[in-house]
Amino acid sequence: MVDWQITATTIYCDAVADEVTLMVHKSGGTRCTGYTKYGQPNADAAACLKKKAASLGKELACEGPVCSRVSAYRTHLLANQGGCGCPGGGDCGH
């Protein structure tokens, strides 16, 4: 059984060319700040994505609430319930 309520990590998301925070709740539910900002972007966020895409020379788009990054983080945490939940696995002292 997990002994945490929620855990999070911040990563660089290449789908939106920005840092995002991935959160996993004890229940297994997930949330990504990138989806909050870029999933259905307002005019400012859409313009920012368009500008970044042009400078990088590739399309940028949020993959949605069940993207591979969120799924991988959730799977890692639930598979390693005995550790601290850090992406490196094991016990880092948390």
PDB file of N, CA, C and O in Angstrom, chain B, residues numbered from 101:
ATOM      1  N   MET B 101       0.831  -1.182   0.000  1.00  0.00           N
ATOM      2  CA  MET B 101       0.000   0.000   0.000  1.00  0.00           C
ATOM      3  C   MET B 101       0.877   1.247   0.000  1.00  0.00           C
ATOM      4  O   MET B 101       1.868   1.303   0.728  1.00  0.00           O
ATOM      5  N   VAL B 102       0.535   2.224  -0.787  1.00  0.00           N
ATOM      6  CA  VAL B 102       1.321   3.447  -0.843  1.00  0.00           C
ATOM      7  C   VAL B 102       1.115   4.269   0.415  1.00  0.00           C
ATOM      8  O   VAL B 102       0.031   4.256   1.000  1.00  0.00           O
ATOM      9  N   ASP B 103       2.155   4.988   0.836  1.00  0.00           N
ATOM     10  CA  ASP B 103       2.037   5.805   2.031  1.00  0.00           C
ATOM     11  C   ASP B 103       2.096   7.293   1.703  1.00  0.00           C
ATOM     12  O   ASP B 103       2.489   8.098   2.548  1.00  0.00           O
ATOM     13  N   TRP B 104       1.714   7.661   0.499  1.00  0.00           N
ATOM     14  CA  TRP B 104       1.661   9.056   0.088  1.00  0.00           C
ATOM     15  C   TRP B 104       0.273   9.372  -0.448  1.00  0.00           C
ATOM     16  O   TRP B 104      -0.458   8.477  -0.875  1.00  0.00           O
ATOM     17  N   GLN B 105      -0.079  10.639  -0.422  1.00  0.00           N
ATOM     18  CA  GLN B 105      -1.376  11.076  -0.937  1.00  0.00           C
ATOM     19  C   GLN B 105      -1.276  11.527  -2.385  1.00  0.00           C
ATOM     20  O   GLN B 105      -2.138  11.226  -3.211  1.00  0.00           O
ATOM     21  N   ILE B 106      -0.207  12.255  -2.671  1.00  0.00           N
ATOM     22  CA  ILE B 106       0.042  12.749  -4.026  1.00  0.00           C
ATOM     23  C   ILE B 106       1.547  12.905  -4.171  1.00  0.00           C
ATOM     24  O   ILE B 106       2.239  13.263  -3.218  1.00  0.00           O
ATOM     25  N   THR B 107       2.041  12.638  -5.356  1.00  0.00           N
ATOM     26  CA  THR B 107       3.456  12.855  -5.626  1.00  0.00           C
ATOM     27  C   THR B 107       3.570  13.506  -6.995  1.00  0.00           C
ATOM     28  O   THR B 107       2.691  13.356  -7.844  1.00  0.00           O
ATOM     29  N   ALA B 108       4.651  14.224  -7.195  1.00  0.00           N
ATOM     30  CA  ALA B 108       4.803  14.967  -8.447  1.00  0.00           C
ATOM     31  C   ALA B 108       6.261  15.041  -8.853  1.00  0.00           C
ATOM     32  O   ALA B 108       7.166  14.899  -8.031  1.00  0.00           O
ATOM     33  N   THR B 109       6.466  15.264 -10.133  1.00  0.00           N
ATOM     34  CA  THR B 109       7.800  15.497 -10.663  1.00  0.00           C
ATOM     35  C   THR B 109       7.676  16.508 -11.796  1.00  0.00           C
ATOM     36  O   THR B 109       6.653  16.566 -12.478  1.00  0.00           O
ATOM     37  N   THR B 110       8.704  17.286 -11.987  1.00  0.00           N
ATOM     38  CA  THR B 110       8.724  18.247 -13.086  1.00  0.00           C
ATOM     39  C   THR B 110       9.681  17.736 -14.143  1.00  0.00           C
ATOM     40  O   THR B 110      10.808  17.342 -13.842  1.00  0.00           O
ATOM     41  N   ILE B 111       9.219  17.745 -15.391  1.00  0.00           N
ATOM     42  CA  ILE B 111      10.021  17.267 -16.517  1.00  0.00           C
ATOM     43  C   ILE B 111       9.976  18.289 -17.643  1.00  0.00           C
ATOM     44  O   ILE B 111       9.121  19.174 -17.659  1.00  0.00           O
ATOM     45  N   TYR B 112      10.902  18.161 -18.582  1.00  0.00           N
ATOM     46  CA  TYR B 112      10.822  18.930 -19.818  1.00  0.00           C
ATOM     47  C   TYR B 112       9.992  18.102 -20.786  1.00  0.00           C
ATOM     48  O   TYR B 112      10.347  16.967 -21.104  1.00  0.00           O
ATOM     49  N   CYS B 113       8.894  18.667 -21.251  1.00  0.00           N
ATOM     50  CA  CYS B 113       8.014  17.968 -22.178  1.00  0.00           C
ATOM     51  C   CYS B 113       8.312  18.456 -23.595  1.00  0.00           C
ATOM     52  O   CYS B 113       8.069  19.616 -23.927  1.00  0.00           O
ATOM     53  N   ASP B 114       8.839  17.562 -24.419  1.00  0.00           N
ATOM     54  CA  ASP B 114       9.175  17.955 -25.786  1.00  0.00           C
ATOM     55  C   ASP B 114       7.950  18.138 -26.668  1.00  0.00           C
ATOM     56  O   ASP B 114       8.058  18.698 -27.758  1.00  0.00           O
ATOM     57  N   ALA B 115       6.783  17.675 -26.219  1.00  0.00           N
ATOM     58  CA  ALA B 115       5.550  17.857 -27.001  1.00  0.00           C
ATOM     59  C   ALA B 115       5.097  19.309 -26.997  1.00  0.00           C
ATOM     60  O   ALA B 115       4.453  19.764 -27.943  1.00  0.00           O
ATOM     61  N   VAL B 116       5.438  20.052 -25.917  1.00  0.00           N
ATOM     62  CA  VAL B 116       5.060  21.463 -25.819  1.00  0.00           C
ATOM     63  C   VAL B 116       6.271  22.372 -25.605  1.00  0.00           C
ATOM     64  O   VAL B 116       6.114  23.582 -25.444  1.00  0.00           O
ATOM     65  N   ALA B 117       7.468  21.804 -25.603  1.00  0.00           N
ATOM     66  CA  ALA B 117       8.719  22.552 -25.419  1.00  0.00           C
ATOM     67  C   ALA B 117       8.677  23.442 -24.181  1.00  0.00           C
ATOM     68  O   ALA B 117       8.976  24.636 -24.234  1.00  0.00           O
ATOM     69  N   ASP B 118       8.295  22.819 -23.059  1.00  0.00           N
ATOM     70  CA  ASP B 118       8.191  23.560 -21.809  1.00  0.00           C
ATOM     71  C   ASP B 118       8.305  22.570 -20.658  1.00  0.00           C
ATOM     72  O   ASP B 118       8.117  21.366 -20.837  1.00  0.00           O
ATOM     73  N   GLU B 119       8.614  23.092 -19.477  1.00  0.00           N
ATOM     74  CA  GLU B 119       8.618  22.259 -18.289  1.00  0.00           C
ATOM     75  C   GLU B 119       7.186  22.100 -17.807  1.00  0.00           C
ATOM     76  O   GLU B 119       6.415  23.060 -17.795  1.00  0.00           O
ATOM     77  N   VAL B 120       6.834  20.878 -17.408  1.00  0.00           N
ATOM     78  CA  VAL B 120       5.499  20.579 -16.893  1.00  0.00           C
ATOM     79  C   VAL B 120       5.649  19.758 -15.627  1.00  0.00           C
ATOM     80  O   VAL B 120       6.666  19.097 -15.421  1.00  0.00           O
ATOM     81  N   THR B 121       4.645  19.802 -14.793  1.00  0.00           N
ATOM     82  CA  THR B 121       4.645  18.995 -13.580  1.00  0.00           C
ATOM     83  C   THR B 121       3.615  17.893 -13.733  1.00  0.00           C
ATOM     84  O   THR B 121       2.448  18.147 -14.034  1.00  0.00           O
ATOM     85  N   LEU B 122       4.067  16.661 -13.520  1.00  0.00           N
ATOM     86  CA  LEU B 122       3.210  15.490 -13.567  1.00  0.00           C
ATOM     87  C   LEU B 122       2.855  15.121 -12.136  1.00  0.00           C
ATOM     88  O   LEU B 122       3.737  15.030 -11.282  1.00  0.00           O
ATOM     89  N   MET B 123       1.573  14.908 -11.865  1.00  0.00           N
ATOM     90  CA  MET B 123       1.119  14.553 -10.526  1.00  0.00           C
ATOM     91  C   MET B 123       0.351  13.246 -10.566  1.00  0.00           C
ATOM     92  O   MET B 123      -0.428  12.993 -11.484  1.00  0.00           O
ATOM     93  N   VAL B 124       0.582  12.421  -9.558  1.00  0.00           N
ATOM     94  CA  VAL B 124      -0.144  11.161  -9.419  1.00  0.00           C
ATOM     95  C   VAL B 124      -0.708  11.127  -8.004  1.00  0.00           C
ATOM     96  O   VAL B 124       0.018  11.323  -7.029  1.00  0.00           O
ATOM     97  N   HIS B 125      -2.008  10.877  -7.905  1.00  0.00           N
ATOM     98  CA  HIS B 125      -2.678  10.758  -6.616  1.00  0.00           C
ATOM     99  C   HIS B 125      -2.617   9.312  -6.141  1.00  0.00           C
ATOM    100  O   HIS B 125      -2.453   8.393  -6.944  1.00  0.00           O
ATOM    101  N   LYS B 126      -2.748   9.119  -4.852  1.00  0.00           N
ATOM    102  CA  LYS B 126      -2.741   7.784  -4.250  1.00  0.00           C
ATOM    103  C   LYS B 126      -3.750   6.861  -4.932  1.00  0.00           C
ATOM    104  O   LYS B 126      -3.512   5.660  -5.060  1.00  0.00           O
ATOM    105  N   SER B 127      -4.861   7.421  -5.362  1.00  0.00           N
ATOM    106  CA  SER B 127      -5.921   6.644  -6.017  1.00  0.00           C
ATOM    107  C   SER B 127      -5.535   6.196  -7.422  1.00  0.00           C
ATOM    108  O   SER B 127      -6.209   5.354  -8.016  1.00  0.00           O
ATOM    109  N   GLY B 128      -4.446   6.761  -7.957  1.00  0.00           N
ATOM    110  CA  GLY B 128      -4.012   6.433  -9.310  1.00  0.00           C
ATOM    111  C   GLY B 128      -4.384   7.498 -10.318  1.00  0.00           C
ATOM    112  O   GLY B 128      -3.948   7.436 -11.467  1.00  0.00           O
ATOM    113  N   GLY B 129      -5.180   8.475  -9.913  1.00  0.00           N
ATOM    114  CA  GLY B 129      -5.536   9.581 -10.803  1.00  0.00           C
ATOM    115  C   GLY B 129      -4.315  10.429 -11.134  1.00  0.00           C
ATOM    116  O   GLY B 129      -3.379  10.513 -10.339  1.00  0.00           O
ATOM    117  N   THR B 130      -4.325  11.051 -12.296  1.00  0.00           N
ATOM    118  CA  THR B 130      -3.175  11.835 -12.732  1.00  0.00           C
ATOM    119  C   THR B 130      -3.591  13.238 -13.156  1.00  0.00           C
ATOM    120  O   THR B 130      -4.763  13.513 -13.413  1.00  0.00           O
ATOM    121  N   ARG B 131      -2.589  14.118 -13.220  1.00  0.00           N
ATOM    122  CA  ARG B 131      -2.786  15.483 -13.698  1.00  0.00           C
ATOM    123  C   ARG B 131      -1.458  15.977 -14.247  1.00  0.00           C
ATOM    124  O   ARG B 131      -0.395  15.641 -13.724  1.00  0.00           O
ATOM    125  N   CYS B 132      -1.526  16.769 -15.295  1.00  0.00           N
ATOM    126  CA  CYS B 132      -0.328  17.362 -15.883  1.00  0.00           C
ATOM    127  C   CYS B 132      -0.574  18.852 -16.076  1.00  0.00           C
ATOM    128  O   CYS B 132      -1.582  19.250 -16.661  1.00  0.00           O
ATOM    129  N   THR B 133       0.347  19.675 -15.584  1.00  0.00           N
ATOM    130  CA  THR B 133       0.178  21.117 -15.739  1.00  0.00           C
ATOM    131  C   THR B 133       0.300  21.532 -17.198  1.00  0.00           C
ATOM    132  O   THR B 133      -0.235  22.568 -17.594  1.00  0.00           O
ATOM    133  N   GLY B 134       0.991  20.740 -17.993  1.00  0.00           N
ATOM    134  CA  GLY B 134       1.090  21.037 -19.422  1.00  0.00           C
ATOM    135  C   GLY B 134      -0.257  20.915 -20.102  1.00  0.00           C
ATOM    136  O   GLY B 134      -0.583  21.711 -20.982  1.00  0.00           O
ATOM    137  N   TYR B 135      -1.050  19.923 -19.703  1.00  0.00           N
ATOM    138  CA  TYR B 135      -2.383  19.766 -20.274  1.00  0.00           C
ATOM    139  C   TYR B 135      -3.275  20.931 -19.853  1.00  0.00           C
ATOM    140  O   TYR B 135      -4.076  21.427 -20.645  1.00  0.00           O
ATOM    141  N   THR B 136      -3.131  21.361 -18.611  1.00  0.00           N
ATOM    142  CA  THR B 136      -3.912  22.492 -18.120  1.00  0.00           C
ATOM    143  C   THR B 136      -3.630  23.735 -18.974  1.00  0.00           C
ATOM    144  O   THR B 136      -4.544  24.489 -19.309  1.00  0.00           O
ATOM    145  N   LYS B 137      -2.363  23.935 -19.317  1.00  0.00           N
ATOM    146  CA  LYS B 137      -1.972  25.132 -20.071  1.00  0.00           C
ATOM    147  C   LYS B 137      -2.110  24.957 -21.578  1.00  0.00           C
ATOM    148  O   LYS B 137      -2.564  25.869 -22.269  1.00  0.00           O
ATOM    149  N   TYR B 138      -1.721  23.792 -22.093  1.00  0.00           N
ATOM    150  CA  TYR B 138      -1.633  23.604 -23.543  1.00  0.00           C
ATOM    151  C   TYR B 138      -2.670  22.649 -24.140  1.00  0.00           C
ATOM    152  O   TYR B 138      -2.766  22.542 -25.363  1.00  0.00           O
ATOM    153  N   GLY B 139      -3.439  21.960 -23.314  1.00  0.00           N
ATOM    154  CA  GLY B 139      -4.418  21.008 -23.816  1.00  0.00           C
ATOM    155  C   GLY B 139      -5.469  21.662 -24.693  1.00  0.00           C
ATOM    156  O   GLY B 139      -5.738  21.198 -25.801  1.00  0.00           O
ATOM    157  N   GLN B 140      -6.052  22.721 -24.208  1.00  0.00           N
ATOM    158  CA  GLN B 140      -6.982  23.555 -24.959  1.00  0.00           C
ATOM    159  C   GLN B 140      -6.546  24.988 -24.696  1.00  0.00           C
ATOM    160  O   GLN B 140      -7.170  25.707 -23.915  1.00  0.00           O
ATOM    161  N   PRO B 141      -5.460  25.396 -25.362  1.00  0.00           N
ATOM    162  CA  PRO B 141      -4.820  26.662 -25.015  1.00  0.00           C
ATOM    163  C   PRO B 141      -5.681  27.889 -25.319  1.00  0.00           C
ATOM    164  O   PRO B 141      -6.425  27.935 -26.298  1.00  0.00           O
ATOM    165  N   ASN B 142      -5.545  28.885 -24.428  1.00  0.00           N
ATOM    166  CA  ASN B 142      -6.161  30.174 -24.715  1.00  0.00           C
ATOM    167  C   ASN B 142      -5.317  30.853 -25.794  1.00  0.00           C
ATOM    168  O   ASN B 142      -4.320  30.287 -26.242  1.00  0.00           O
ATOM    169  N   ALA B 143      -5.690  32.020 -26.203  1.00  0.00           N
ATOM    170  CA  ALA B 143      -5.005  32.703 -27.304  1.00  0.00           C
ATOM    171  C   ALA B 143      -3.526  32.931 -27.009  1.00  0.00           C
ATOM    172  O   ALA B 143      -2.688  32.766 -27.895  1.00  0.00           O
ATOM    173  N   ASP B 144      -3.197  33.305 -25.781  1.00  0.00           N
ATOM    174  CA  ASP B 144      -1.796  33.568 -25.425  1.00  0.00           C
ATOM    175  C   ASP B 144      -0.955  32.289 -25.469  1.00  0.00           C
ATOM    176  O   ASP B 144       0.149  32.288 -26.014  1.00  0.00           O
ATOM    177  N   ALA B 145      -1.477  31.200 -24.893  1.00  0.00           N
ATOM    178  CA  ALA B 145      -0.737  29.938 -24.890  1.00  0.00           C
ATOM    179  C   ALA B 145      -0.607  29.381 -26.307  1.00  0.00           C
ATOM    180  O   ALA B 145       0.432  28.823 -26.660  1.00  0.00           O
ATOM    181  N   ALA B 146      -1.652  29.530 -27.117  1.00  0.00           N
ATOM    182  CA  ALA B 146      -1.600  29.061 -28.509  1.00  0.00           C
ATOM    183  C   ALA B 146      -0.549  29.835 -29.294  1.00  0.00           C
ATOM    184  O   ALA B 146       0.191  29.251 -30.086  1.00  0.00           O
ATOM    185  N   ALA B 147      -0.481  31.139 -29.080  1.00  0.00           N
ATOM    186  CA  ALA B 147       0.521  31.962 -29.758  1.00  0.00           C
ATOM    187  C   ALA B 147       1.927  31.573 -29.314  1.00  0.00           C
ATOM    188  O   ALA B 147       2.851  31.539 -30.126  1.00  0.00           O
ATOM    189  N   CYS B 148       2.085  31.281 -28.037  1.00  0.00           N
ATOM    190  CA  CYS B 148       3.379  30.851 -27.500  1.00  0.00           C
ATOM    191  C   CYS B 148       3.809  29.534 -28.142  1.00  0.00           C
ATOM    192  O   CYS B 148       4.960  29.390 -28.554  1.00  0.00           O
ATOM    193  N   LEU B 149       2.883  28.565 -28.230  1.00  0.00           N
ATOM    194  CA  LEU B 149       3.193  27.280 -28.869  1.00  0.00           C
ATOM    195  C   LEU B 149       3.567  27.473 -30.333  1.00  0.00           C
ATOM    196  O   LEU B 149       4.504  26.844 -30.824  1.00  0.00           O
ATOM    197  N   LYS B 150       2.846  28.331 -31.024  1.00  0.00           N
ATOM    198  CA  LYS B 150       3.113  28.577 -32.441  1.00  0.00           C
ATOM    199  C   LYS B 150       4.502  29.184 -32.629  1.00  0.00           C
ATOM    200  O   LYS B 150       5.235  28.803 -33.542  1.00  0.00           O
ATOM    201  N   LYS B 151       4.857  30.126 -31.765  1.00  0.00           N
ATOM    202  CA  LYS B 151       6.177  30.770 -31.842  1.00  0.00           C
ATOM    203  C   LYS B 151       7.293  29.759 -31.552  1.00  0.00           C
ATOM    204  O   LYS B 151       8.300  29.728 -32.258  1.00  0.00           O
ATOM    205  N   LYS B 152       7.115  28.936 -30.515  1.00  0.00           N
ATOM    206  CA  LYS B 152       8.111  27.912 -30.186  1.00  0.00           C
ATOM    207  C   LYS B 152       8.247  26.915 -31.329  1.00  0.00           C
ATOM    208  O   LYS B 152       9.357  26.518 -31.682  1.00  0.00           O
ATOM    209  N   ALA B 153       7.110  26.507 -31.912  1.00  0.00           N
ATOM    210  CA  ALA B 153       7.122  25.541 -33.014  1.00  0.00           C
ATOM    211  C   ALA B 153       7.898  26.094 -34.198  1.00  0.00           C
ATOM    212  O   ALA B 153       8.677  25.377 -34.827  1.00  0.00           O
ATOM    213  N   ALA B 154       7.687  27.355 -34.498  1.00  0.00           N
ATOM    214  CA  ALA B 154       8.392  27.978 -35.622  1.00  0.00           C
ATOM    215  C   ALA B 154       9.896  28.024 -35.360  1.00  0.00           C
ATOM    216  O   ALA B 154      10.692  27.751 -36.259  1.00  0.00           O
ATOM    217  N   SER B 155      10.285  28.363 -34.143  1.00  0.00           N
ATOM    218  CA  SER B 155      11.713  28.458 -33.840  1.00  0.00           C
ATOM    219  C   SER B 155      12.378  27.081 -33.790  1.00  0.00           C
ATOM    220  O   SER B 155      13.563  26.955 -34.098  1.00  0.00           O
ATOM    221  N   LEU B 156      11.624  26.050 -33.404  1.00  0.00           N
ATOM    222  CA  LEU B 156      12.174  24.692 -33.343  1.00  0.00           C
ATOM    223  C   LEU B 156      12.040  23.944 -34.664  1.00  0.00           C
ATOM    224  O   LEU B 156      12.706  22.931 -34.879  1.00  0.00           O
ATOM    225  N   GLY B 157      11.183  24.441 -35.542  1.00  0.00           N
ATOM    226  CA  GLY B 157      10.986  23.798 -36.834  1.00  0.00           C
ATOM    227  C   GLY B 157      10.212  22.495 -36.753  1.00  0.00           C
ATOM    228  O   GLY B 157      10.423  21.592 -37.562  1.00  0.00           O
ATOM    229  N   LYS B 158       9.310  22.394 -35.774  1.00  0.00           N
ATOM    230  CA  LYS B 158       8.482  21.194 -35.654  1.00  0.00           C
ATOM    231  C   LYS B 158       7.149  21.559 -35.021  1.00  0.00           C
ATOM    232  O   LYS B 158       7.015  22.590 -34.362  1.00  0.00           O
ATOM    233  N   GLU B 159       6.166  20.690 -35.235  1.00  0.00           N
ATOM    234  CA  GLU B 159       4.853  20.889 -34.640  1.00  0.00           C
ATOM    235  C   GLU B 159       4.910  20.637 -33.142  1.00  0.00           C
ATOM    236  O   GLU B 159       5.581  19.709 -32.690  1.00  0.00           O
ATOM    237  N   LEU B 160       4.214  21.452 -32.380  1.00  0.00           N
ATOM    238  CA  LEU B 160       4.091  21.252 -30.946  1.00  0.00           C
ATOM    239  C   LEU B 160       2.614  21.147 -30.601  1.00  0.00           C
ATOM    240  O   LEU B 160       1.808  21.970 -31.036  1.00  0.00           O
ATOM    241  N   ALA B 161       2.268  20.151 -29.832  1.00  0.00           N
ATOM    242  CA  ALA B 161       0.887  19.985 -29.389  1.00  0.00           C
ATOM    243  C   ALA B 161       0.858  19.070 -28.177  1.00  0.00           C
ATOM    244  O   ALA B 161       1.540  18.046 -28.140  1.00  0.00           O
ATOM    245  N   CYS B 162       0.072  19.444 -27.201  1.00  0.00           N
ATOM    246  CA  CYS B 162      -0.114  18.603 -26.019  1.00  0.00           C
ATOM    247  C   CYS B 162      -0.781  17.309 -26.450  1.00  0.00           C
ATOM    248  O   CYS B 162      -1.701  17.315 -27.269  1.00  0.00           O
ATOM    249  N   GLU B 163      -0.313  16.201 -25.895  1.00  0.00           N
ATOM    250  CA  GLU B 163      -0.855  14.891 -26.243  1.00  0.00           C
ATOM    251  C   GLU B 163      -2.086  14.524 -25.417  1.00  0.00           C
ATOM    252  O   GLU B 163      -2.667  13.458 -25.618  1.00  0.00           O
ATOM    253  N   GLY B 164      -2.480  15.373 -24.512  1.00  0.00           N
ATOM    254  CA  GLY B 164      -3.681  15.121 -23.731  1.00  0.00           C
ATOM    255  C   GLY B 164      -3.402  14.548 -22.356  1.00  0.00           C
ATOM    256  O   GLY B 164      -2.250  14.332 -21.979  1.00  0.00           O
ATOM    257  N   PRO B 165      -4.466  14.304 -21.613  1.00  0.00           N
ATOM    258  CA  PRO B 165      -4.312  13.894 -20.216  1.00  0.00           C
ATOM    259  C   PRO B 165      -3.739  12.490 -20.024  1.00  0.00           C
ATOM    260  O   PRO B 165      -3.323  12.152 -18.916  1.00  0.00           O
ATOM    261  N   VAL B 166      -3.707  11.683 -21.052  1.00  0.00           N
ATOM    262  CA  VAL B 166      -3.155  10.330 -20.916  1.00  0.00           C
ATOM    263  C   VAL B 166      -1.948  10.139 -21.836  1.00  0.00           C
ATOM    264  O   VAL B 166      -1.804   9.095 -22.472  1.00  0.00           O
ATOM    265  N   CYS B 167      -1.101  11.131 -21.900  1.00  0.00           N
ATOM    266  CA  CYS B 167       0.085  11.032 -22.755  1.00  0.00           C
ATOM    267  C   CYS B 167       1.059  10.000 -22.182  1.00  0.00           C
ATOM    268  O   CYS B 167       0.924   9.571 -21.036  1.00  0.00           O
ATOM    269  N   SER B 168       2.011   9.622 -22.975  1.00  0.00           N
ATOM    270  CA  SER B 168       2.962   8.585 -22.575  1.00  0.00           C
ATOM    271  C   SER B 168       3.803   8.993 -21.367  1.00  0.00           C
ATOM    272  O   SER B 168       4.191   8.133 -20.576  1.00  0.00           O
ATOM    273  N   ARG B 169       4.091  10.276 -21.210  1.00  0.00           N
ATOM    274  CA  ARG B 169       4.914  10.728 -20.081  1.00  0.00           C
ATOM    275  C   ARG B 169       4.164  10.544 -18.762  1.00  0.00           C
ATOM    276  O   ARG B 169       4.726  10.056 -17.782  1.00  0.00           O
ATOM    277  N   VAL B 170       2.884  10.942 -18.746  1.00  0.00           N
ATOM    278  CA  VAL B 170       2.062  10.790 -17.549  1.00  0.00           C
ATOM    279  C   VAL B 170       1.873   9.309 -17.232  1.00  0.00           C
ATOM    280  O   VAL B 170       2.012   8.891 -16.083  1.00  0.00           O
ATOM    281  N   SER B 171       1.559   8.527 -18.246  1.00  0.00           N
ATOM    282  CA  SER B 171       1.341   7.089 -18.055  1.00  0.00           C
ATOM    283  C   SER B 171       2.593   6.407 -17.522  1.00  0.00           C
ATOM    284  O   SER B 171       2.504   5.570 -16.623  1.00  0.00           O
ATOM    285  N   ALA B 172       3.754   6.752 -18.063  1.00  0.00           N
ATOM    286  CA  ALA B 172       5.007   6.139 -17.620  1.00  0.00           C
ATOM    287  C   ALA B 172       5.324   6.500 -16.169  1.00  0.00           C
ATOM    288  O   ALA B 172       5.773   5.647 -15.402  1.00  0.00           O
ATOM    289  N   TYR B 173       5.093   7.758 -15.788  1.00  0.00           N
ATOM    290  CA  TYR B 173       5.351   8.179 -14.414  1.00  0.00           C
ATOM    291  C   TYR B 173       4.414   7.446 -13.455  1.00  0.00           C
ATOM    292  O   TYR B 173       4.852   6.956 -12.415  1.00  0.00           O
ATOM    293  N   ARG B 174       3.139   7.368 -13.796  1.00  0.00           N
ATOM    294  CA  ARG B 174       2.155   6.666 -12.970  1.00  0.00           C
ATOM    295  C   ARG B 174       2.530   5.190 -12.833  1.00  0.00           C
ATOM    296  O   ARG B 174       2.525   4.645 -11.729  1.00  0.00           O
ATOM    297  N   THR B 175       2.850   4.556 -13.939  1.00  0.00           N
ATOM    298  CA  THR B 175       3.224   3.140 -13.924  1.00  0.00           C
ATOM    299  C   THR B 175       4.448   2.921 -13.055  1.00  0.00           C
ATOM    300  O   THR B 175       4.494   1.976 -12.268  1.00  0.00           O
ATOM    301  N   HIS B 176       5.436   3.788 -13.193  1.00  0.00           N
ATOM    302  CA  HIS B 176       6.659   3.678 -12.383  1.00  0.00           C
ATOM    303  C   HIS B 176       6.332   3.773 -10.895  1.00  0.00           C
ATOM    304  O   HIS B 176       6.810   2.962 -10.101  1.00  0.00           O
ATOM    305  N   LEU B 177       5.524   4.754 -10.517  1.00  0.00           N
ATOM    306  CA  LEU B 177       5.196   4.933  -9.104  1.00  0.00           C
ATOM    307  C   LEU B 177       4.441   3.739  -8.538  1.00  0.00           C
ATOM    308  O   LEU B 177       4.755   3.256  -7.451  1.00  0.00           O
ATOM    309  N   LEU B 178       3.458   3.273  -9.270  1.00  0.00           N
ATOM    310  CA  LEU B 178       2.646   2.171  -8.764  1.00  0.00           C
ATOM    311  C   LEU B 178       3.406   0.854  -8.750  1.00  0.00           C
ATOM    312  O   LEU B 178       3.111  -0.021  -7.935  1.00  0.00           O
ATOM    313  N   ALA B 179       4.384   0.702  -9.643  1.00  0.00           N
ATOM    314  CA  ALA B 179       5.198  -0.511  -9.671  1.00  0.00           C
ATOM    315  C   ALA B 179       6.249  -0.513  -8.567  1.00  0.00           C
ATOM    316  O   ALA B 179       6.720  -1.572  -8.151  1.00  0.00           O
ATOM    317  N   ASN B 180       6.612   0.672  -8.096  1.00  0.00           N
ATOM    318  CA  ASN B 180       7.662   0.804  -7.085  1.00  0.00           C
ATOM    319  C   ASN B 180       7.112   1.383  -5.793  1.00  0.00           C
ATOM    320  O   ASN B 180       7.722   2.280  -5.212  1.00  0.00           O
ATOM    321  N   GLN B 181       6.006   0.900  -5.347  1.00  0.00           N
ATOM    322  CA  GLN B 181       5.340   1.457  -4.172  1.00  0.00           C
ATOM    323  C   GLN B 181       6.166   1.379  -2.901  1.00  0.00           C
ATOM    324  O   GLN B 181       5.907   2.120  -1.953  1.00  0.00           O
ATOM    325  N   GLY B 182       7.140   0.510  -2.864  1.00  0.00           N
ATOM    326  CA  GLY B 182       7.954   0.395  -1.658  1.00  0.00           C
ATOM    327  C   GLY B 182       9.000   1.484  -1.545  1.00  0.00           C
ATOM    328  O   GLY B 182       9.490   1.753  -0.448  1.00  0.00           O
ATOM    329  N   GLY B 183       9.353   2.118  -2.653  1.00  0.00           N
ATOM    330  CA  GLY B 183      10.369   3.165  -2.631  1.00  0.00           C
ATOM    331  C   GLY B 183       9.756   4.525  -2.409  1.00  0.00           C
ATOM    332  O   GLY B 183       8.601   4.630  -1.996  1.00  0.00           O
ATOM    333  N   CYS B 184      10.509   5.555  -2.677  1.00  0.00           N
ATOM    334  CA  CYS B 184      10.054   6.920  -2.450  1.00  0.00           C
ATOM    335  C   CYS B 184       9.209   7.445  -3.591  1.00  0.00           C
ATOM    336  O   CYS B 184       8.516   8.450  -3.430  1.00  0.00           O
ATOM    337  N   GLY B 185       9.249   6.785  -4.746  1.00  0.00           N
ATOM    338  CA  GLY B 185       8.479   7.261  -5.887  1.00  0.00           C
ATOM    339  C   GLY B 185       9.260   8.163  -6.809  1.00  0.00           C
ATOM    340  O   GLY B 185       8.715   8.660  -7.795  1.00  0.00           O
ATOM    341  N   CYS B 186      10.536   8.387  -6.508  1.00  0.00           N
ATOM    342  CA  CYS B 186      11.353   9.225  -7.369  1.00  0.00           C
ATOM    343  C   CYS B 186      11.612   8.505  -8.698  1.00  0.00           C
ATOM    344  O   CYS B 186      11.732   7.280  -8.717  1.00  0.00           O
ATOM    345  N   PRO B 187      11.698   9.243  -9.803  1.00  0.00           N
ATOM    346  CA  PRO B 187      11.886   8.609 -11.102  1.00  0.00           C
ATOM    347  C   PRO B 187      13.082   7.668 -11.170  1.00  0.00           C
ATOM    348  O   PRO B 187      13.069   6.728 -11.966  1.00  0.00           O
ATOM    349  N   GLY B 188      14.111   7.890 -10.362  1.00  0.00           N
ATOM    350  CA  GLY B 188      15.275   7.010 -10.361  1.00  0.00           C
ATOM    351  C   GLY B 188      15.024   5.694  -9.663  1.00  0.00           C
ATOM    352  O   GLY B 188      15.824   4.766  -9.776  1.00  0.00           O
ATOM    353  N   GLY B 189      13.911   5.601  -8.936  1.00  0.00           N
ATOM    354  CA  GLY B 189      13.580   4.382  -8.203  1.00  0.00           C
ATOM    355  C   GLY B 189      14.360   4.269  -6.917  1.00  0.00           C
ATOM    356  O   GLY B 189      15.250   5.079  -6.653  1.00  0.00           O
ATOM    357  N   GLY B 190      14.043   3.290  -6.127  1.00  0.00           N
ATOM    358  CA  GLY B 190      14.770   3.056  -4.879  1.00  0.00           C
ATOM    359  C   GLY B 190      14.396   4.046  -3.795  1.00  0.00           C
ATOM    360  O   GLY B 190      13.352   4.695  -3.852  1.00  0.00           O
ATOM    361  N   ASP B 191      15.266   4.147  -2.811  1.00  0.00           N
ATOM    362  CA  ASP B 191      15.014   5.015  -1.670  1.00  0.00           C
ATOM    363  C   ASP B 191      15.998   6.175  -1.690  1.00  0.00           C
ATOM    364  O   ASP B 191      17.188   5.986  -1.438  1.00  0.00           O
ATOM    365  N   CYS B 192      15.509   7.371  -1.987  1.00  0.00           N
ATOM    366  CA  CYS B 192      16.392   8.529  -2.064  1.00  0.00           C
ATOM    367  C   CYS B 192      16.373   9.345  -0.780  1.00  0.00           C
ATOM    368  O   CYS B 192      17.014  10.393  -0.706  1.00  0.00           O
ATOM    369  N   GLY B 193      15.658   8.888   0.216  1.00  0.00           N
ATOM    370  CA  GLY B 193      15.639   9.589   1.492  1.00  0.00           C
ATOM    371  C   GLY B 193      14.383  10.409   1.741  1.00  0.00           C
ATOM    372  O   GLY B 193      14.287  11.081   2.768  1.00  0.00           O
ATOM    373  N   HIS B 194      13.412  10.371   0.821  1.00  0.00           N
ATOM    374  CA  HIS B 194      12.157  11.108   1.039  1.00  0.00           C
ATOM    375  C   HIS B 194      11.346  10.441   2.107  1.00  0.00           C
ATOM    376  O   HIS B 194      10.256  10.908   2.437  1.00  0.00           O
TER     377      HIS B 194
END
